[in-house]
Amino acid sequence: MRKLPVETLAARAERFAPFYRIVKPVGPGPFPTVVYLHGCGDANGPQPHYATAAAARGVASILVNSFAPRGITLLEARLLVCSGMRLWGRERAGDVLASLDWARNQNWVDKARLGLAGWSHGAWSIMDALALGQECARHAHLEALPHDLFAGLKTTFLVYPWCGIGAQTLSRGWTKTIPTAFILAQNDSLAGISLPLKAAELLSNTGCHVETHIYPGATHSFDEETSVNPTFRYEASKARDAHTRFANWMARFLV
């Protein structure tokens, strides 16, 4: 596991681009596009299923791998990132900004219709990016940030987001007011639901259109087939419903 050097958004994006997984709808584009941030475990977790559902609604997807460019193995991710020992959301917020910047420079992307989607640690990273704004430069080792970091960003979709220790939203709010969906699991023993609900309430009170859905009886990573945590339970029917909710949300705000 290695720290990234201080660099521009373009240089950071160039570092990450070889590891992006792109899913596009049929047709020439340009397409409304969503940037995905995976959780703290498997970088190839549930996101491809969401991307397939989005493509069917005319939305393209950029699946970011935050681990490969840093040399983080799956074992290191589970032991060090999931435990909060390395790579907090405010540092990984740079991945969010760089990937949005990269998207805006692709001819197949409609740069005026962009979305963000995050799971657990990835949702934390997105929320920290929106909370910190220009301050991301210091935490994410970036320089020469543009004035409008979130140009074209229309919405976010946050699945069992971490809003606890280290997360910035509850103390700062966000620097951009956009529609946001919170997808929570009633029996989430990791992220819980009380702090995400507080974050949702805060954002709603500051002008964001916020919608929240709680899956009864579900655990953290209910949509991730590859999870190895014995306290997390994959539920195919709930996962399929989440894929549909995601595709409908992005079609509603981007298409």
Number of C-alpha atoms within 10 A of each C-alpha: 15 10 13 14 11 14 16 18 25 17 15 23 22 14 15 21 17 12 15 17 15 13 18 23 19 12 9 9 15 16 25 26 31 29 23 29 30 25 30 24 25 19 19 15 18 21 23 18 16 21 27 18 21 27 20 14 16 20 30 29 30 25 23 25 22 22 23 16 17 14 12 16 15 16 11 16 22 18 15 17 21 18 11 16 10 15 23 21 27 26 22 23 29 26 25 30 27 24 26 26 20 21 21 19 13 11 12 17 22 20 21 15 22 28 27 25 27 24 26 23 28 30 28 30 30 28 29 29 30 25 23 20 19 19 14 22 23 14 16 24 18 24 14 10 18 12 9 9 18 19 15 16 20 20 23 26 25 25 28 29 30 25 26 16 8 13 20 22 24 19 10 13 19 21 14 15 17 19 19 23 21 21 21 27 21 17 19 19 12 17 20 20 22 13 15 24 16 14 21 22 16 19 21 17 12 12 12 18 15 18 14 14 14 15 17 11 11 19 23 26 28 25 27 20 15 13 18 12 11 6 13 20 18 17 15 13 11 15 20 15 13 21 22 16 19 22 21 16 19 27 17 11 16 21 14
